[in-house]
Amino acid sequence: MASPSRIELRPGNVFIGVGTDMHEYRTHRCGDLRIEHAGEKVRLSGWIHRKRDHGNLLFVDLRDHYGITQCVVDSSSPIFGVVEDARNETVICVTGKVVPRSDETVNSSIPTGEVELVIQEVEVLGPAETLPLQVNSDEDYGEETRLRFRFLDLRRDRVHSNIVLRSRVISDIRRRMTEQGFVEFQTPILTSTSPEGARDFLVPSRLHPGQFYALPQAPQQFKQLIMMAGFDRYFQIAPCFRDEDARADRSPGEFYQLDIEMSFVTQEDVFAALEPVLNGVFNEFGDGKTVTAAPFPRIPYEDAMLKYGTDKPDLRNPIEMSDVTDVWRGTDFKIFAKGIEKGAVVRALPVPSAANQPRSFFDKLNDWARKEGAGGLGYILFQDGEAKGPIARFLDEDRLSKLQNITGFEDGDAVFFVCERAETAAEFGALARTRIANELELIDQNTFKFCWIIDYPMYELDPRTGTLEFSHNPFSMPQGGLEALEAKDPLDIKAFQYDIVCNGIELSSGAIRNHRPEIMYKAFELAGYAASEVEARFGGMLNALKFGAPPHGGSAPGIDRIVMLLAGEENIREVTMFPMTQQAQDLMMGAPAVVSKSHLEELHVRVEMPPTKDE
């Protein structure tokens, strides 16, 4: 049989007359058709997802936002050549008859898998050129290609589904907040700089030469001012802008958070408002995984650092560290004993049922520890009521008994030890805790475990300068109020500050705010701010505090991180519509970009480039 004549593919070509009794583009969506539609004449529009040539039959998987329908055209059809010539991702409109698939060809993996569409009419709506990445493939084409052609990447099923999930999560959060009596308001994007912990993005003012707006790192001052203005419960899906380096769980440039603030509340009131929202969202979209029930555990910051080595603990990991410095103090194991004399601490990591691991497992961990800059990872095995291992002989029965009382180890367990300065011991202990749990597959992958980290220190020392600075939000209320600021060592002052953590990911920071101007002046004074500077930088808030400010507090869980957890992704890029690269560039839109000299002159800005390496 002679091949059907080829027809040029161009937008608008209609190859078989289109009836006037149908919608111009579709009667159904590509995810709609079921067995009950068999025998109907329908019209679909979408992208060619995949084609399969079976000789006399050409199968086309047609895809739109809602799903995929298999379409088929016979080689004897005058439109066969048109469909055959169309590349993947060409947009077409097809009209035809819905027919049942035979029992052996039913595709149970898709909702439309019991039927197919026999194509009688086709219109090419948008031809596709050769693709830089395959939409119908899960192959990783690398960050640069994926983000340069993000509009194609977004057509891929996994990314597309993640973005839809994001929309559903945001809608669900809005509903839950509204049902609790929160009211949604929008705060300004162009504002002033504020110490929120990162660099600001600055916007030059045309009308005020030499002056700059800042994009908000968070709506912090505005949401507090909303409370001072007499509103009681505020929320916003707020855009935030921070000029900081990218991480897997942090996008450079901008991100979104569920920003909330409440009046006349204690810390526990904030927790009670957020916990049902988070529990509900994760139960709704968590794909059947268990979720921590309210109230979530409250873990003081100092306890978190001791037990987990971090203020972002993954509670799915059953390993908890203990301080066993006294167990090793004065022993003949000189590495630990001499380290303790010089100010080191010893942390123990009891690992359930690890004593039966082969020697290679422990050697491998030791090698890893040395690569991380530690001296090694000492260990003791407990089997058949006996302590074994390279350093077991240095502990007598009394010390072993004390070790058991502290760590709670049982027969069959192994206990690892870290001996370093306190900060280093916490940091390396956290790494070791995660490494060991991953090696032994101890982390429960079918649960979301939440906790609050509370009682953060109000201040900390800058490690570079040794000067006192805020450790968290500078507008937080210190525990003990003004009296604590005036009488205590600043490093001993705790604040009503808290983070919420899920599976080792920090979702939000929050605090009960300072609502007294005299406390604000004193808090900033200890951090090196003169009263005049506080007035110059935070005059709006200070003025509001002087005219009757209610006790208030809030929090701001990150939308991107919530969706990342729910989608099971390890990189926040996978749940962001148009993310930037790790170098904070938008390759698709070409941002940032050089602007014209006239534009700079209008803004009264002159560019001075940094010297090159050769200069």
FENDA-V478056 format. One record per residue. N is the residue number from 1. PSI is psi as a letter, one per 20 degrees, with the letter a starting at -180 (* if undefined). OMEGA is omega in degrees with one decimal (none if undefined). NEAR is the number of other C-alpha atoms within 10 Angstrom. Layout:
n->{N/N}
psi->{PSI/PSI}
omega->{OMEGA/OMEGA}
near->{NEAR/NEAR}
This chain:
n->{1/2/3/4/5/6/7/8/9/10/11/12/13/14/15/16/17/18/19/20/21/22/23/24/25/26/27/28/29/30/31/32/33/34/35/36/37/38/39/40/41/42/43/44/45/46/47/48/49/50/51/52/53/54/55/56/57/58/59/60/61/62/63/64/65/66/67/68/69/70/71/72/73/74/75/76/77/78/79/80/81/82/83/84/85/86/87/88/89/90/91/92/93/94/95/96/97/98/99/100/101/102/103/104/105/106/107/108/109/110/111/112/113/114/115/116/117/118/119/120/121/122/123/124/125/126/127/128/129/130/131/132/133/134/135/136/137/138/139/140/141/142/143/144/145/146/147/148/149/150/151/152/153/154/155/156/157/158/159/160/161/162/163/164/165/166/167/168/169/170/171/172/173/174/175/176/177/178/179/180/181/182/183/184/185/186/187/188/189/190/191/192/193/194/195/196/197/198/199/200/201/202/203/204/205/206/207/208/209/210/211/212/213/214/215/216/217/218/219/220/221/222/223/224/225/226/227/228/229/230/231/232/233/234/235/236/237/238/239/240/241/242/243/244/245/246/247/248/249/250/251/252/253/254/255/256/257/258/259/260/261/262/263/264/265/266/267/268/269/270/271/272/273/274/275/276/277/278/279/280/281/282/283/284/285/286/287/288/289/290/291/292/293/294/295/296/297/298/299/300/301/302/303/304/305/306/307/308/309/310/311/312/313/314/315/316/317/318/319/320/321/322/323/324/325/326/327/328/329/330/331/332/333/334/335/336/337/338/339/340/341/342/343/344/345/346/347/348/349/350/351/352/353/354/355/356/357/358/359/360/361/362/363/364/365/366/367/368/369/370/371/372/373/374/375/376/377/378/379/380/381/382/383/384/385/386/387/388/389/390/391/392/393/394/395/396/397/398/399/400/401/402/403/404/405/406/407/408/409/410/411/412/413/414/415/416/417/418/419/420/421/422/423/424/425/426/427/428/429/430/431/432/433/434/435/436/437/438/439/440/441/442/443/444/445/446/447/448/449/450/451/452/453/454/455/456/457/458/459/460/461/462/463/464/465/466/467/468/469/470/471/472/473/474/475/476/477/478/479/480/481/482/483/484/485/486/487/488/489/490/491/492/493/494/495/496/497/498/499/500/501/502/503/504/505/506/507/508/509/510/511/512/513/514/515/516/517/518/519/520/521/522/523/524/525/526/527/528/529/530/531/532/533/534/535/536/537/538/539/540/541/542/543/544/545/546/547/548/549/550/551/552/553/554/555/556/557/558/559/560/561/562/563/564/565/566/567/568/569/570/571/572/573/574/575/576/577/578/579/580/581/582/583/584/585/586/587/588/589/590/591/592/593/594/595/596/597/598/599/600/601/602/603/604/605/606/607/608/609/610/611/612/613/614/615}
psi->{p/q/q/q/q/p/p/p/o/q/p/i/p/p/h/p/p/p/r/i/j/q/q/h/h/q/h/r/r/i/j/h/p/r/h/i/i/p/i/q/p/r/p/q/q/a/q/o/g/q/q/o/o/k/e/i/p/p/p/p/o/p/p/a/h/i/a/p/p/p/q/q/p/q/i/i/q/i/j/g/h/g/g/h/h/p/r/q/j/p/p/q/p/q/p/a/p/p/q/q/q/q/h/i/j/p/n/i/i/q/h/j/i/i/r/r/p/o/p/h/q/q/p/o/h/n/q/p/r/p/p/i/q/p/h/j/q/j/p/o/j/q/g/g/g/g/h/h/l/h/h/g/h/i/h/q/g/g/g/g/h/g/h/g/g/g/g/h/g/g/g/g/g/g/g/h/g/h/h/j/j/q/p/p/q/p/r/q/g/o/b/r/q/q/n/j/i/r/q/q/p/q/o/q/p/h/i/n/p/i/q/q/r/q/p/p/h/q/k/g/h/g/h/h/h/g/g/h/i/j/q/g/o/q/r/p/n/p/p/q/p/p/m/r/q/q/r/h/j/p/p/q/e/q/r/q/q/n/p/q/q/q/q/l/q/r/g/h/g/g/g/h/h/h/g/h/g/g/g/g/g/h/h/g/j/j/k/i/q/q/p/p/q/q/q/q/q/p/o/q/g/h/g/g/h/g/h/i/j/q/j/m/q/o/i/h/o/i/p/p/q/q/o/k/g/h/h/i/p/j/r/i/n/h/g/g/g/h/g/g/h/j/j/r/r/p/p/p/n/p/o/p/k/i/h/j/q/r/h/h/g/h/g/g/h/g/g/g/g/h/h/i/j/r/i/a/n/q/q/p/q/o/p/k/j/q/p/r/r/h/j/h/i/i/p/a/g/g/h/h/g/g/g/g/h/g/h/k/q/r/p/i/r/q/p/q/p/p/o/r/q/g/g/h/g/g/g/h/h/g/g/g/g/g/g/g/g/g/h/j/l/i/p/o/i/k/q/o/o/q/q/p/p/r/l/q/q/h/r/r/p/p/h/g/i/j/q/p/r/p/i/c/p/i/j/q/p/q/p/i/b/h/g/g/h/h/h/q/p/h/i/i/p/q/q/m/q/q/q/p/q/p/k/j/p/p/h/q/q/r/q/p/q/o/j/p/h/h/h/g/g/g/g/h/g/h/j/j/p/q/h/h/g/g/h/h/h/k/h/g/g/g/g/h/h/i/k/n/p/q/p/r/r/a/r/m/p/p/g/g/h/g/h/g/g/h/i/k/q/i/p/h/h/i/j/p/g/m/r/r/r/h/j/l/q/n/h/g/i/l/q/r/q/p/r/q/h/h/g/g/h/h/j/l/p/p/p/o/q/q/q/r/h/i/*}
omega->{-179.7/178.4/177.1/-179.9/178.6/178.1/-178.8/177.3/173.0/-177.6/175.6/177.9/173.9/-169.4/171.7/-175.5/-178.9/-179.7/-177.5/-176.7/-179.1/170.4/-174.8/-173.8/-178.1/170.0/-179.9/173.9/-172.7/174.7/-170.3/-165.1/178.6/-177.5/-179.6/177.2/-178.6/-178.9/-178.4/170.0/-174.7/178.0/178.4/172.4/178.6/-178.7/173.3/-177.0/-178.1/175.0/177.6/-178.0/179.0/178.5/-179.7/179.0/175.6/179.4/-179.7/170.1/-178.1/-172.4/165.6/-177.4/-168.9/-179.4/-176.7/171.8/174.0/176.4/-177.8/176.5/-179.7/-178.1/178.6/-177.5/177.9/-179.9/-177.9/-178.6/178.9/-179.4/-179.7/-176.8/-176.8/178.5/169.7/-178.8/167.6/178.2/-178.9/171.9/-178.2/175.6/-179.6/-175.5/176.3/179.0/176.8/170.9/173.5/-175.2/-175.8/-179.6/176.9/179.2/-175.6/-177.7/177.4/-177.0/-178.6/-168.6/178.4/-176.1/171.2/-178.5/173.7/-173.5/175.0/-178.4/178.6/174.5/176.0/-178.3/-177.2/179.2/178.7/172.5/177.5/-171.4/174.7/173.0/-177.8/-179.5/-176.5/-178.9/174.8/-179.4/177.7/-177.7/179.3/-175.1/-174.3/-179.5/-177.1/-176.7/175.8/179.2/-175.0/179.9/173.7/179.4/-179.6/175.8/-178.4/-167.5/-175.1/-178.6/179.0/-180.0/179.0/-178.9/175.0/176.8/179.2/179.7/-179.3/179.3/-179.9/178.2/-180.0/178.0/179.0/-179.3/-177.6/178.3/-180.0/179.9/176.0/177.7/174.9/179.7/-176.5/174.8/176.6/-179.4/-174.4/174.1/175.7/-175.7/-179.9/-179.4/-177.2/-177.3/-178.3/175.3/179.4/177.6/176.7/160.4/-176.3/179.6/-178.8/179.4/176.5/-175.4/-177.6/-174.2/178.7/179.2/-172.4/164.0/170.4/170.5/-171.8/169.8/173.5/-180.0/-167.4/-175.9/-177.7/-177.9/173.7/178.1/175.9/176.7/179.4/176.7/174.5/173.6/-168.2/-177.3/-178.2/164.7/179.6/166.7/-162.6/170.5/-179.8/-173.4/179.8/179.3/-176.3/-177.8/-179.6/169.3/-179.8/-178.7/-179.4/178.2/172.7/175.9/-173.8/174.9/-177.9/178.9/170.6/-175.1/-179.8/173.6/-175.6/177.5/176.5/-176.7/168.0/176.9/-178.2/177.3/176.8/179.2/-177.9/177.8/-175.0/-173.2/178.6/177.3/-178.2/177.8/-179.0/-179.8/-177.7/173.1/-178.2/-171.9/-174.3/174.4/174.1/178.2/177.1/-176.4/177.5/177.6/175.0/-2.5/177.9/176.7/173.9/-177.5/175.7/-177.7/-178.4/178.2/179.4/-179.9/178.6/-173.0/-171.9/-179.7/-177.0/172.6/174.6/-173.4/172.1/-175.2/171.7/179.2/-175.1/-176.3/175.2/179.9/175.8/174.7/-179.7/-179.9/-176.7/178.4/-175.4/-178.9/177.0/177.8/177.3/174.9/-167.0/-179.4/179.5/-174.5/179.4/176.3/178.6/178.0/-178.5/175.7/178.6/172.9/176.4/177.0/178.6/177.2/177.9/-175.5/-176.1/171.9/-178.7/-174.5/-177.8/177.6/-179.5/-179.8/-179.3/178.8/-178.6/177.1/179.4/178.3/177.3/178.2/178.6/-178.7/179.8/177.0/177.8/177.5/177.6/178.1/-177.2/179.5/179.9/-178.0/172.9/177.3/178.7/-177.0/176.4/177.3/-175.7/175.4/-177.6/177.0/-171.1/-174.6/-177.8/-175.3/-178.8/178.7/176.7/-174.8/-179.6/-179.4/176.5/177.6/177.9/178.1/179.6/179.0/-178.0/-171.8/-178.0/-177.7/178.1/178.2/-176.4/179.6/169.7/176.5/176.9/-176.7/175.0/178.5/-178.2/168.1/-170.1/-177.8/179.6/178.2/177.8/-177.3/-178.8/176.6/177.5/177.9/-178.8/178.7/-179.6/-178.7/-178.0/-179.5/177.9/179.5/-176.8/179.5/-179.6/-174.3/179.2/-177.1/-174.7/-179.7/169.6/-177.9/-178.4/168.1/170.7/168.8/-172.6/174.2/175.1/172.0/179.6/-175.4/171.7/177.6/173.2/-175.7/-179.1/-173.8/-176.1/179.8/-179.2/177.0/178.2/178.5/-172.7/179.2/-176.7/-178.3/-178.0/176.2/176.1/174.6/-174.1/174.1/-176.5/-179.2/178.9/179.6/-176.4/-171.0/-172.9/165.8/-177.2/-178.8/177.9/-177.1/173.1/-178.5/172.1/-178.3/-175.4/172.6/170.3/-173.2/175.3/176.8/177.5/178.8/174.6/179.8/-176.8/165.8/178.0/-177.9/160.8/-168.7/170.4/-178.6/179.4/-176.0/-178.9/177.4/179.1/177.7/-176.7/-179.8/179.4/177.4/179.1/178.5/174.2/179.3/173.2/-179.4/-179.9/179.2/177.7/179.6/-179.1/-173.9/-174.8/-176.5/-179.3/179.9/179.0/178.4/-179.7/179.2/-177.1/-176.9/174.2/-179.4/179.3/167.0/-176.3/179.8/-178.5/-178.9/-176.7/176.5/-178.4/178.8/-177.2/-177.7/176.1/-178.1/178.4/178.2/-177.7/-179.4/-178.2/-179.4/178.8/180.0/-175.4/177.1/-175.2/180.0/179.4/-173.8/-177.4/-178.6/171.8/174.9/176.4/178.7/177.7/176.5/171.0/-175.3/-178.8/-177.5/177.9/178.6/-3.6/-176.2/173.4/177.5/-174.1/178.1/-178.9/177.9/178.2/179.5/178.4/-179.8/179.6/-177.8/174.2/-178.3/174.1/-175.5/176.1/179.5/176.3/-178.5/-177.8/-177.1/none}
near->{5/6/11/14/11/14/15/12/17/12/13/11/13/15/15/13/10/17/10/7/6/13/13/13/17/16/15/13/20/24/19/15/22/17/15/12/15/17/13/12/17/21/26/26/24/26/25/23/24/16/19/12/13/10/8/10/15/18/21/25/21/28/24/18/15/11/18/24/28/22/24/22/24/17/20/14/15/19/22/24/19/19/25/17/12/20/18/22/24/19/23/23/21/24/25/21/17/23/20/18/17/9/8/6/11/15/14/9/7/12/16/20/20/22/24/25/30/20/25/22/20/24/25/22/20/18/16/14/11/9/12/12/18/18/18/14/11/11/9/10/14/9/14/16/16/19/23/20/17/19/13/17/21/21/20/18/15/14/18/17/16/22/18/13/18/22/13/15/20/18/11/17/19/19/13/19/22/15/10/13/12/21/16/16/12/14/18/9/17/13/17/15/18/19/13/17/14/13/15/21/17/17/15/16/15/16/10/10/12/11/13/17/16/18/24/27/25/22/22/20/15/17/25/29/19/18/22/21/14/12/16/18/22/23/24/22/20/22/20/16/22/20/17/18/13/16/12/13/17/18/26/19/20/18/21/20/23/21/24/28/28/26/24/13/16/17/18/10/14/21/19/13/17/21/19/17/18/20/21/17/21/23/17/14/16/20/13/11/14/15/19/18/15/15/15/17/14/17/18/15/21/17/17/20/22/21/22/26/26/20/25/23/27/24/20/19/20/14/23/21/28/20/18/21/19/15/19/22/18/14/16/14/15/13/12/23/21/16/16/20/11/11/10/20/25/26/25/24/26/26/25/18/17/19/21/13/14/9/10/9/14/18/13/10/18/18/14/16/20/12/11/13/9/17/15/18/19/20/21/21/27/21/16/9/10/11/19/16/14/11/14/17/13/13/18/13/10/10/16/15/13/15/22/14/10/15/18/12/19/16/16/18/19/24/23/20/23/29/28/23/16/17/14/16/22/25/16/21/30/24/16/23/23/18/15/20/18/12/11/14/11/16/18/14/12/13/19/23/22/29/24/24/24/24/21/22/21/25/24/18/15/12/8/6/7/9/12/16/18/21/17/21/22/23/22/22/26/28/19/15/17/17/11/16/20/14/10/11/10/20/14/13/20/19/26/23/29/26/25/27/23/24/21/19/17/23/24/21/19/24/28/28/26/25/24/19/17/14/21/23/19/17/26/18/15/17/17/13/14/14/13/11/14/16/15/11/14/15/13/13/19/21/13/18/20/12/11/13/23/21/19/24/28/30/26/26/23/21/23/23/27/24/27/22/21/22/21/13/16/13/17/21/23/23/28/20/17/17/22/23/19/17/10/18/19/19/19/17/12/10/11/10/9/8/8/8/12/9/11/15/11/12/18/16/15/9/7/6/6/7/7/6/5/4/5}
